[in-house]
Amino acid sequence: MADTDELLSIRAAELYYEENKTQDEIGTVLRLTRWKVGRLLAQAKASGFIRIEIVHPRARRLSIERRLREKTGLTDAIVVSSAGVTGDEELQSRTAQAAADYLAALRPVPRTLGISWGRTLHEVSLHVAQGWATGVNVVQINGGVSLNRRAGTAAATAVTIAHKGSGAATLLPSPAILEHLETKNAIEADRSVAAVLNLGATASAYLFSAGQADQNSALVDSGYLTAEQIAELVRKGAVGDVVGRYIDSTGNIVDPELDSRTVGIQLEQLRHAKTAVAVIAGSSKHAIARAVVGSGLCTVLVTDEETALAVLGDDS
């Protein structure tokens, strides 16, 4: 673009976007035709002189969503804007709202929805609209019986989502991780627990989040693991957990012994699902988000724009 045209395009953009003048009015000011003004505005946008930012909390980054679908093979991607976000809590709330909106718009409506638990999923349950479904059966897909008072959201999450969908919740009456393999095997052999696991394995859709591999993990907060155990998992290559199962950057289990004591559906059941919606947001979860998408653990990703760019490899 010639210097003269560049300066004119900037002036036209200022008049159009900052002074709210019409293209005809700009033409009069700059002594140009309306067609020329339109071309200058288009050139300004193409040259990167104009940056349009939608700051509503429910705004989405459609161009990043398109890139995610094209580059990763995801069936769908929902990317919320980070514009105006003041902290991690607000970012998680925006992402949870987007996940709730996506769940309500999901067609066909899942008759059986398998869900995990944790802070993110609990936030989603708070945002889900009353009447999002009719008669849905929500089933827990990994153990979540509380080990301390801070971890009482697993059952509440399932019950809330089910209640708002005029349905029922089927809870998994087991801790997420057992201390002894024999205890875990005995629990899974129980007829009532086995029935829940079988129902979870055949759910028509899944909604889950992923935890980071650090002391802020919900599994540490819930009393299942210590910060020292997480550090050891990281040493083995863990980038985070999905339904309580710790994986490396390629989606492989990092500690088979720990995994054998974990109660819930297997990761392969998520990989083979027709609809598996992962809700992952925040800078601490970039690595686990890449692993989840890269190893095919989800068909849909609901996330924030920085995490989406990290998945795309644009975070350098």
C-alpha positions as CSV (number, residue, x, y, z in Angstrom):
1,M,0.0,0.0,0.0
2,A,1.4,3.4,-0.9
3,D,2.1,5.8,1.9
4,T,-0.7,8.1,0.7
5,D,-3.2,5.3,0.7
6,E,-2.0,4.1,4.1
7,L,-2.5,7.5,5.7
8,L,-5.9,7.8,4.0
9,S,-6.9,4.4,5.2
10,I,-6.0,5.3,8.8
11,R,-7.8,8.6,8.6
12,A,-10.9,6.9,7.1
13,A,-10.8,4.3,9.9
14,E,-10.6,7.0,12.6
15,L,-13.6,8.8,11.2
16,Y,-15.6,5.6,10.8
17,Y,-14.8,3.8,14.1
18,E,-14.1,6.7,16.4
19,E,-16.3,9.5,15.0
20,N,-19.1,7.1,13.9
21,K,-19.3,8.8,10.5
22,T,-20.9,7.1,7.5
23,Q,-18.9,6.2,4.5
24,D,-20.6,9.0,2.5
25,E,-19.7,11.5,5.3
26,I,-16.1,10.3,5.2
27,G,-16.0,10.7,1.5
28,T,-17.1,14.3,1.8
29,V,-14.4,15.0,4.5
30,L,-11.6,13.3,2.5
31,R,-13.0,14.3,-0.9
32,L,-13.2,10.7,-2.0
33,T,-15.9,8.5,-3.5
34,R,-17.9,6.2,-1.2
35,W,-16.4,3.3,-3.1
36,K,-12.9,4.6,-2.4
37,V,-13.7,5.0,1.3
38,G,-15.0,1.4,1.5
39,R,-11.8,0.1,-0.2
40,L,-9.6,2.1,2.3
41,L,-11.5,0.7,5.3
42,A,-11.1,-2.9,3.9
43,Q,-7.3,-2.2,3.4
44,A,-6.9,-0.9,6.9
45,K,-8.5,-4.0,8.3
46,A,-6.5,-6.3,6.1
47,S,-3.2,-4.5,7.0
48,G,-3.9,-5.0,10.7
49,F,-4.5,-1.3,11.4
50,I,-7.9,-2.0,12.9
51,R,-8.4,-4.3,15.9
52,I,-12.0,-5.0,16.8
53,E,-12.6,-6.5,20.3
54,I,-15.9,-7.7,21.6
55,V,-15.7,-7.6,25.4
56,H,-19.0,-9.2,26.4
57,P,-18.4,-12.1,28.9
58,R,-20.1,-14.5,26.5
59,A,-18.2,-13.4,23.4
60,R,-16.3,-16.1,21.5
61,R,-13.2,-16.2,19.2
62,L,-14.7,-17.7,16.1
63,S,-11.5,-17.6,14.0
64,I,-9.6,-19.5,16.6
65,E,-12.5,-22.0,16.9
66,R,-12.2,-22.5,13.1
67,R,-8.5,-23.1,13.3
68,L,-8.9,-25.6,16.1
69,R,-11.4,-27.6,14.1
70,E,-9.3,-27.5,11.0
71,K,-5.9,-28.3,12.6
72,T,-6.8,-30.8,15.3
73,G,-9.8,-32.7,13.9
74,L,-12.1,-31.7,16.7
75,T,-15.8,-32.0,15.8
76,D,-16.3,-28.6,17.5
77,A,-14.5,-26.0,19.5
78,I,-15.8,-23.2,21.7
79,V,-13.3,-20.5,22.6
80,V,-14.3,-17.7,25.0
81,S,-12.7,-14.3,24.8
82,S,-10.2,-13.3,27.5
83,A,-10.9,-9.6,26.9
84,G,-11.5,-7.7,30.1
85,V,-10.8,-10.7,32.3
86,T,-9.5,-9.7,35.7
87,G,-8.4,-13.1,37.1
88,D,-8.5,-16.9,36.8
89,E,-11.9,-17.1,38.6
90,E,-13.6,-14.9,36.0
91,L,-11.9,-16.8,33.2
92,Q,-13.1,-20.1,34.6
93,S,-16.6,-18.7,35.0
94,R,-16.7,-17.6,31.4
95,T,-15.6,-21.0,30.2
96,A,-18.1,-22.7,32.4
97,Q,-20.9,-20.6,31.1
98,A,-19.8,-21.4,27.5
99,A,-19.8,-25.1,28.4
100,A,-23.3,-24.8,29.9
101,D,-24.5,-23.0,26.8
102,Y,-23.0,-25.7,24.6
103,L,-24.6,-28.5,26.6
104,A,-28.0,-26.9,26.3
105,A,-27.6,-26.6,22.5
106,L,-26.3,-30.1,22.1
107,R,-28.4,-32.1,19.5
108,P,-29.5,-34.8,19.9
109,V,-30.0,-34.1,23.6
110,P,-28.1,-36.9,25.4
111,R,-30.3,-39.4,27.2
112,T,-27.4,-40.4,29.4
113,L,-24.7,-37.9,30.2
114,G,-21.5,-39.1,31.8
115,I,-19.7,-36.5,33.8
116,S,-16.6,-36.2,35.9
117,W,-16.2,-33.9,38.9
118,G,-14.1,-31.0,40.2
119,R,-14.1,-27.3,40.5
120,T,-14.7,-26.6,36.8
121,L,-17.6,-29.1,36.4
122,H,-19.2,-27.8,39.6
123,E,-19.0,-24.3,38.0
124,V,-20.6,-25.6,34.9
125,S,-23.5,-27.1,36.9
126,L,-24.1,-23.6,38.4
127,H,-24.4,-22.1,35.0
128,V,-26.5,-24.8,33.3
129,A,-30.0,-23.4,32.6
130,Q,-33.1,-24.8,34.2
131,G,-34.8,-26.9,31.5
132,W,-31.7,-27.5,29.4
133,A,-33.0,-31.1,28.8
134,T,-36.0,-33.2,29.7
135,G,-35.5,-36.5,31.5
136,V,-31.7,-36.7,31.2
137,N,-29.9,-39.3,33.2
138,V,-26.6,-37.9,34.6
139,V,-24.1,-40.6,35.6
140,Q,-20.8,-40.1,37.4
141,I,-17.9,-41.6,35.4
142,N,-15.2,-41.6,38.2
143,G,-15.3,-42.0,41.9
144,G,-15.9,-38.9,43.9
145,V,-16.9,-39.8,47.5
146,S,-15.5,-37.0,49.7
147,L,-12.4,-37.7,51.8
148,N,-12.7,-34.3,53.5
149,R,-15.2,-31.4,53.9
150,R,-13.7,-29.4,51.0
151,A,-14.5,-32.1,48.4
152,G,-18.3,-32.3,48.7
153,T,-19.1,-31.2,45.1
154,A,-18.9,-34.4,43.1
155,A,-22.5,-35.6,44.0
156,A,-23.8,-32.1,44.0
157,T,-22.5,-31.5,40.5
158,A,-24.3,-34.5,39.1
159,V,-27.5,-33.9,41.0
160,T,-27.6,-30.2,40.0
161,I,-27.1,-30.9,36.3
162,A,-29.7,-33.7,36.4
163,H,-32.3,-31.7,38.3
164,K,-32.0,-28.8,35.8
165,G,-32.5,-31.3,33.0
166,S,-35.7,-32.8,34.7
167,G,-33.9,-36.1,35.2
168,A,-32.1,-38.2,37.7
169,A,-28.5,-38.6,38.8
170,T,-26.8,-42.0,39.1
171,L,-23.9,-41.6,41.5
172,L,-20.7,-43.7,41.8
173,P,-20.5,-44.7,45.5
174,S,-16.7,-44.9,45.7
175,P,-13.7,-42.8,46.3
176,A,-11.7,-41.7,43.2
177,I,-8.5,-43.5,44.3
178,L,-8.2,-46.4,46.7
179,E,-5.2,-47.2,48.8
180,H,-5.1,-50.9,48.1
181,L,-5.7,-52.6,44.7
182,E,-7.6,-55.4,46.5
183,T,-10.1,-52.8,47.9
184,K,-10.6,-51.2,44.6
185,N,-11.2,-54.6,42.9
186,A,-13.7,-55.5,45.6
187,I,-15.6,-52.2,45.2
188,E,-15.8,-52.5,41.4
189,A,-17.0,-56.1,41.8
190,D,-19.9,-54.9,43.9
191,R,-23.1,-55.2,41.8
192,S,-24.3,-51.6,42.4
193,V,-20.9,-50.1,41.6
194,A,-20.5,-52.3,38.5
195,A,-23.9,-51.2,37.2
196,V,-22.9,-47.5,37.5
197,L,-19.6,-48.1,35.7
198,N,-21.4,-50.0,32.9
199,L,-23.9,-47.2,32.5
200,G,-21.1,-44.7,32.4
201,A,-19.2,-46.7,29.8
202,T,-22.3,-46.6,27.5
203,A,-23.3,-43.0,28.0
204,S,-24.5,-41.1,24.9
205,A,-22.3,-38.1,25.7
206,Y,-19.6,-37.1,28.1
207,L,-18.8,-33.9,29.9
208,F,-15.5,-33.7,31.7
209,S,-12.7,-31.4,32.7
210,A,-9.0,-32.1,33.4
211,G,-6.7,-31.3,36.3
212,Q,-3.3,-29.8,36.4
213,A,-0.4,-31.7,37.8
214,D,0.6,-29.5,40.8
215,Q,-0.4,-28.9,44.4
216,N,-3.5,-27.1,43.3
217,S,-5.0,-30.3,41.8
218,A,-8.5,-31.1,43.0
219,L,-7.2,-34.5,43.9
220,V,-4.8,-33.0,46.3
221,D,-7.5,-30.6,47.7
222,S,-9.8,-33.6,48.1
223,G,-7.2,-35.6,50.0
224,Y,-6.6,-38.4,47.5
225,L,-3.0,-37.4,46.8
226,T,-0.3,-35.4,48.5
227,A,1.8,-32.6,46.9
228,E,4.8,-35.0,47.1
229,Q,2.9,-37.7,45.2
230,I,2.0,-35.2,42.5
231,A,5.7,-34.1,42.3
232,E,6.6,-37.8,41.7
233,L,4.0,-38.1,39.0
234,V,5.4,-35.0,37.3
235,R,8.9,-36.5,37.5
236,K,7.4,-39.5,35.6
237,G,6.1,-37.1,32.9
238,A,2.5,-36.3,34.1
239,V,1.0,-33.1,32.7
240,G,-2.4,-33.6,34.4
241,D,-5.3,-35.9,35.0
242,V,-8.5,-36.9,33.2
243,V,-11.2,-38.6,35.3
244,G,-8.5,-39.1,37.9
245,R,-6.0,-40.8,35.6
246,Y,-2.7,-39.1,35.2
247,I,-1.3,-38.9,31.7
248,D,1.8,-37.6,29.9
249,S,1.9,-35.2,27.0
250,T,1.0,-38.0,24.6
251,G,-2.0,-39.1,26.5
252,N,-0.4,-42.2,28.1
253,I,-0.8,-43.3,31.7
254,V,2.3,-42.4,33.7
255,D,1.8,-44.6,36.7
256,P,0.1,-47.9,36.0
257,E,0.1,-48.9,39.6
258,L,-1.8,-45.7,40.7
259,D,-4.1,-46.1,37.7
260,S,-5.0,-49.6,38.7
261,R,-6.3,-48.2,42.0
262,T,-8.4,-45.5,40.3
263,V,-12.1,-46.0,40.1
264,G,-13.9,-45.0,36.9
265,I,-14.3,-45.5,33.2
266,Q,-11.2,-46.1,31.2
267,L,-9.7,-43.4,29.0
268,E,-10.3,-45.5,25.9
269,Q,-14.0,-45.1,26.4
270,L,-13.6,-41.4,26.1
271,R,-11.5,-41.8,23.0
272,H,-14.1,-44.0,21.3
273,A,-17.1,-41.7,22.3
274,K,-19.1,-40.0,19.6
275,T,-19.5,-36.9,21.8
276,A,-16.9,-36.1,24.5
277,V,-16.9,-32.5,25.7
278,A,-13.7,-31.3,27.5
279,V,-13.9,-28.1,29.5
280,I,-10.4,-26.8,30.2
281,A,-9.3,-23.3,30.9
282,G,-6.4,-21.3,32.5
283,S,-2.7,-21.0,32.0
284,S,-1.9,-23.9,34.4
285,K,-3.8,-26.3,32.2
286,H,-2.2,-25.5,28.8
287,A,-0.1,-28.7,28.9
288,I,-3.0,-31.0,29.8
289,A,-5.3,-29.3,27.2
290,R,-2.7,-30.1,24.5
291,A,-2.5,-33.7,25.7
292,V,-6.3,-34.2,25.8
293,V,-6.8,-32.8,22.3
294,G,-3.7,-34.4,20.9
295,S,-4.4,-37.9,22.1
296,G,-8.1,-37.8,21.0
297,L,-9.7,-37.8,24.4
298,C,-12.3,-35.3,23.4
299,T,-14.4,-34.5,20.3
300,V,-15.3,-31.0,21.6
301,L,-13.1,-28.5,23.5
302,V,-14.5,-25.6,25.5
303,T,-11.7,-23.3,26.5
304,D,-10.3,-19.8,26.7
305,E,-8.4,-18.2,23.9
306,E,-4.9,-18.4,25.4
307,T,-5.4,-22.1,26.1
308,A,-6.7,-22.6,22.6
309,L,-3.6,-20.9,21.1
310,A,-1.4,-23.1,23.3
311,V,-3.2,-26.2,21.8
312,L,-2.5,-24.7,18.4
313,G,1.2,-24.2,19.3
314,D,0.9,-20.4,19.1
315,D,1.9,-19.7,22.8
316,S,5.6,-19.2,22.2
